Amino acid sequence: MCFLLYAGSSIALPHIPWNEEMRSVHTAHLTDHDKAVTNQFSLPFVTYVGSDLQCGCGFRNAEFANGNLTAYEFYGKVPDEDIAKQLNHDKLHALLSRLPTNADLELFGCWDGDFAQPAEKSEKLPLSEILDQTFYFRDRYLYRVTLNP
């Protein structure tokens, strides 16, 4: 099962197709399988955002099932396999930084199949925090992203 990340925005994100030879952060339109995730968002444009692993597993994430502790909180340090995911966070930040600073942006991550499960929490997230190596997306959290520096 995979972690999946979605962005809701007031303007459409650019379409970045998956490229098997040059794996990277990419975007895709929703399918019948995941369109229920739109209910999580208050914004009109909802887009799937994948990592270099094709799914969202390339982004650091904390499972709700484990008490929602990040590996950093649990171990007191970021495991090497999670440090390796930083490039995906860097590219996600670069993608989202292209939005005008007056755009509205929300991010929501969940496990495949949990699209209709209600958000456990909503919180504000400065875009720059995505770059922090101790930042983990918590599954079923709705992040209201602040684009202003």
C-alpha positions in Angstrom: 0.0 0.0 0.0 1.3 3.5 -0.9 1.2 6.9 0.7 -0.4 9.4 -1.8 -0.1 13.2 -1.7 -2.7 15.6 -3.2 -2.6 19.4 -3.7 -5.7 21.5 -3.7 -5.2 25.0 -5.1 -7.0 28.1 -6.2 -5.2 27.9 -9.6 -4.3 24.7 -11.5 -0.8 23.2 -10.8 1.2 22.6 -14.0 0.9 19.1 -15.4 4.2 17.2 -15.1 3.9 13.7 -16.5 5.6 10.7 -15.0 8.8 9.8 -16.8 10.2 6.4 -16.0 13.7 7.3 -17.4 13.9 10.6 -15.4 12.0 9.8 -12.2 11.0 12.9 -10.3 8.1 14.8 -8.7 5.2 14.8 -11.1 1.5 15.6 -11.2 -1.5 13.9 -12.5 -5.2 14.3 -12.9 -7.4 12.4 -10.5 -8.9 9.1 -11.6 -12.2 7.4 -10.7 -10.2 5.5 -8.1 -9.1 8.6 -6.1 -11.6 11.3 -7.0 -13.2 11.0 -3.5 -10.2 12.8 -2.2 -11.7 16.1 -3.5 -14.0 16.1 -0.5 -10.9 16.9 1.7 -10.3 20.2 0.0 -12.0 23.6 0.0 -10.2 24.6 -3.2 -11.3 23.9 -6.8 -8.2 22.4 -8.4 -7.1 19.1 -6.9 -4.1 17.3 -8.3 -2.2 14.1 -7.5 1.5 14.8 -6.7 3.8 11.8 -7.0 7.5 11.4 -6.1 10.4 9.7 -7.8 8.9 6.4 -6.6 5.9 7.2 -8.8 3.6 7.1 -5.7 4.0 9.4 -2.7 6.2 7.0 -0.7 9.1 9.1 -1.8 8.0 11.9 0.6 8.7 11.5 4.3 5.4 10.6 5.9 4.1 9.5 9.3 1.3 6.8 9.5 -1.7 7.8 11.5 -1.8 4.1 12.7 1.4 4.5 14.6 0.1 7.3 16.8 1.1 9.8 14.1 4.7 10.0 15.4 7.3 10.8 12.7 10.4 8.7 12.6 12.3 11.8 13.8 10.0 12.0 16.9 10.1 8.3 17.5 13.8 7.7 17.1 15.2 11.2 17.9 16.8 11.3 14.5 15.8 11.1 10.9 16.6 7.6 9.5 18.9 7.4 6.5 16.2 6.1 4.2 14.1 9.2 5.1 17.1 11.6 4.6 17.3 10.2 1.1 13.8 11.5 0.4 14.9 15.1 0.7 15.4 15.5 -3.0 11.6 14.9 -3.4 10.9 17.5 -0.8 13.2 19.9 -2.6 11.5 19.3 -5.9 8.0 19.6 -4.4 9.0 22.9 -2.8 10.3 24.1 -6.2 7.0 23.1 -7.9 4.8 24.8 -5.3 7.0 27.9 -5.3 5.9 28.5 -8.9 2.5 29.4 -7.6 1.8 33.1 -7.2 2.1 34.1 -3.5 -1.6 35.2 -3.4 -2.7 31.6 -4.5 -4.4 29.4 -2.0 -2.9 25.9 -1.5 -3.8 22.9 0.6 -2.0 19.5 0.8 -3.5 16.2 2.0 -1.8 12.9 2.2 -3.4 9.5 2.9 -2.8 5.8 2.2 -4.2 4.4 -1.0 -7.9 3.7 -0.5 -8.3 6.1 2.4 -9.5 9.0 0.2 -12.8 9.5 1.8 -11.6 9.0 5.4 -12.0 12.4 7.1 -9.0 14.6 7.9 -7.7 14.0 11.4 -6.4 17.5 11.7 -6.0 20.7 9.8 -3.0 23.0 10.3 -1.1 25.8 8.7 2.2 25.0 7.1 4.7 27.5 5.8 5.9 26.3 2.4 9.5 26.5 3.5 8.9 23.9 6.2 8.7 21.2 3.5 12.5 21.7 3.1 13.2 20.9 6.8 14.7 17.4 7.0 12.7 16.7 10.1 9.4 17.5 8.3 7.1 14.5 7.7 3.7 14.6 6.1 1.2 13.2 8.6 -1.4 11.0 6.9 -4.9 12.4 6.9 -3.7 15.9 7.8 -5.0 18.8 5.8 -2.2 21.4 5.5 -3.1 24.9 4.6 0.1 26.1 3.0 1.4 29.6 3.4 3.2 30.6 0.2 4.4 34.0 1.4 8.0 33.9 2.6 
